[in-house]
């Protein structure tokens, strides 16, 4: 969580006032490089937010199925990517898969 907070506090392309719900989401500008940096910053934030949930699911799986594989790394990666993409308000005309097209990962 510390990495996510640091990114929110230090990056000039993130909203300045996240206490205001209107500023909690980034509005994509249409500048692909800037929007990509924003998305990548949200990847770190979403990873920090979701990691406790992933750890809990993994622990429960290992307790219930000690002999089975509990590897959900692909699903976890996709959940993080979709979390980050959901935090971006897309500019008009953006593709719906602007950041979640699997060929771009």
C-alpha positions in Angstrom: 0.0 0.0 0.0 2.9 2.3 0.6 4.0 2.1 -3.0 0.5 3.1 -4.1 0.3 6.0 -1.8 3.8 7.2 -2.8 2.8 7.1 -6.5 -0.4 9.0 -5.8 1.5 11.6 -3.8 4.4 12.1 -6.1 3.3 11.7 -9.7 2.3 14.9 -11.5 -0.1 13.1 -13.8 -2.2 11.8 -10.9 -5.1 13.8 -9.4 -3.9 16.1 -6.7 -6.9 15.9 -4.3 -7.9 12.3 -3.9 -10.0 13.2 -0.8 -12.5 14.7 -3.2 -14.4 11.8 -4.9 -14.6 13.8 -8.1 -10.8 13.7 -8.4 -10.4 10.0 -7.4 -10.5 8.9 -11.0 -8.1 10.0 -13.7 -9.7 11.3 -16.8 -7.7 10.0 -19.8 -6.4 12.9 -21.9 -6.1 11.2 -25.2 -2.3 11.6 -24.9 -1.4 7.9 -25.2 2.0 8.2 -23.5 0.5 10.1 -20.5 -2.5 7.8 -20.3 -0.2 4.7 -20.4 1.9 6.1 -17.5 -1.3 6.7 -15.6 -2.5 3.2 -16.2 0.9 1.8 -15.2 0.8 3.8 -11.9 -2.7 2.3 -11.2 -1.3 -1.2 -11.8 0.9 -0.7 -8.7 -1.9 0.8 -6.7 -4.3 -2.0 -7.6 -1.7 -4.7 -6.8 -1.3 -3.2 -3.4 -5.0 -3.0 -2.8 -5.8 -6.6 -4.1 -2.8 -8.5 -2.7 -4.4 -9.2 0.8 -7.4 -10.7 -1.0 -5.2 -12.8 -3.3 -3.2 -14.0 -0.3 -6.4 -14.9 1.6 -7.8 -16.9 -1.4 -4.5 -18.7 -1.8 -4.4 -19.6 1.9 -7.9 -20.9 1.8 -7.2 -23.0 -1.3 -4.1 -24.5 0.2 -6.0 -25.5 3.4 -8.9 -27.0 1.5 -6.9 -28.6 -1.3 -3.4 -29.3 0.0 -2.5 -31.5 -3.0 -3.9 -29.3 -5.8 -2.2 -26.3 -7.4 -3.5 -23.0 -6.1 -1.7 -20.9 -8.7 -3.9 -18.0 -9.8 -1.2 -15.8 -11.1 -2.8 -15.2 -14.5 -6.2 -14.5 -12.9 -4.6 -12.2 -10.4 -2.7 -10.3 -13.1 -5.9 -9.8 -15.1 -7.8 -8.6 -12.0 -5.1 -6.1 -11.4 -5.1 -4.9 -15.0 -8.9 -4.5 -15.0 -8.8 -2.7 -11.7 -6.3 -0.2 -13.1 -8.3 0.2 -16.3 -11.5 0.8 -14.3 -9.9 3.7 -12.5 -9.4 5.5 -15.8 -12.2 7.5 -17.3 -11.6 7.2 -21.0 -11.5 10.1 -23.4 -14.2 10.2 -26.1 -13.4 7.9 -28.9 -11.1 5.6 -26.9 -11.3 1.9 -27.6 -13.0 0.1 -24.7 -9.9 -2.2 -24.5 -7.5 0.8 -24.6 -5.4 -0.7 -21.7 -6.8 -4.2 -21.3 -6.2 -5.6 -24.8 -4.4 -8.9 -23.9 -2.0 -8.5 -26.9 -0.6 -5.4 -25.2 0.5 -7.1 -22.0 
